[in-house]
Structure formats: structure tokens, C-alpha cells
């Protein structure tokens, strides 16, 4: 599947995600107005969060040499919609704040030089956008999985993401949380991101 088809598929998936959230909001609005015997927290279906992160890029290139990993700063900005206390869906966005180089691990000929050697991929402050399903087996742990695209001025890649999130509830519908995610950029490279952030529930 070429990049244009992947990008169109991602845009369609994002549109369906937004439509699903709106439909669920309309469906539950009347029910929530009449629901009794629950705390105000049970009515909070939306979350907007921001995090300061540290991203480990595997197979990074620095000073002309391939390293096992390189470290770059990043931050996250997410929106999550909660269907109930256990299930949610979100649009999670990460921005790496530096340019960097990686050694491609792809066997695809398009990612190799003319002599068959792996090529170095340039990444110019890439932005990753992923639609994530979230399952919370307990209130203070979220298990996440999903996919999307990583966009850069040089080249775009489809990505698969898995992760964990550990929120701690604060007064006035705020949360502080730790996050750990692992991204696989298809036919390119992989990265590990960890950080801490704040979320507002409403």
C-alpha cells in the first residue's frame, strides 16, 4: 500500500473517530442528565491532556555513526473520549522537538540505496498522530493500542503504537499521569517515549 493510500486511510479513520465520538455524546447526553447515585466524576466523558516527554530513537545516527539509541525531547497533546469507566478512544499527538537521523531497518528496496545498503532517514521534527483505544482494568492504569501516521518534512510513515498510562486523580477533575509508549514506524524505525503530564476532565 503506497503512502497516499495510507494517508487517505488515516484521514478517513480520523473522520470516523470524530463522528463516533459525536454520536456517543448525543446518545449519552440525556442518560447522563437523569443518572443518579453516581459522583460527578462519572459524568466526565472528555479529557484533554499535555505531557513533557523523552523519546528514545533506536538505530539513530549521530556524528556519522549508527548508535543503538539516541535521546530527543518531545511533548504530547491528547484528546480522549470515555465510553465508560473502562473503555475510551483518543487522538494522541506527539511532537519531537529536534531534527535527527535514523538507520532504516526496512528490507524494502525503496528504503535502500542503489548498492543495496540501508539508507539513513532524515526526520525533521516529526509529528505523530495516532487513534488509540484505551482499556482501564483498574482506575489507575490504562492500556493503549492503536495506529496512525508520523509526518515530517522529509517523509511520512504509518505507525503502530502500544502503551501504558498511569493517572492519579486530583481535585476539581484534574489528573497527573505518567505515560510510556512504543512506536513502530512501518519500514523505518522504532522509538520509546516516556513522560509525565496533566489532564483536565470535563
Helices and strands as residue ranges (DSSP letters): H 3-34, G 40-43, E 46-58, E 60-62, E 65-66, E 69-82, E 87-96, E 99-103, G 109-111, E 120-124, E 127-138, E 141-151, E 157-170, G 171-173, E 174-185, E 190-201
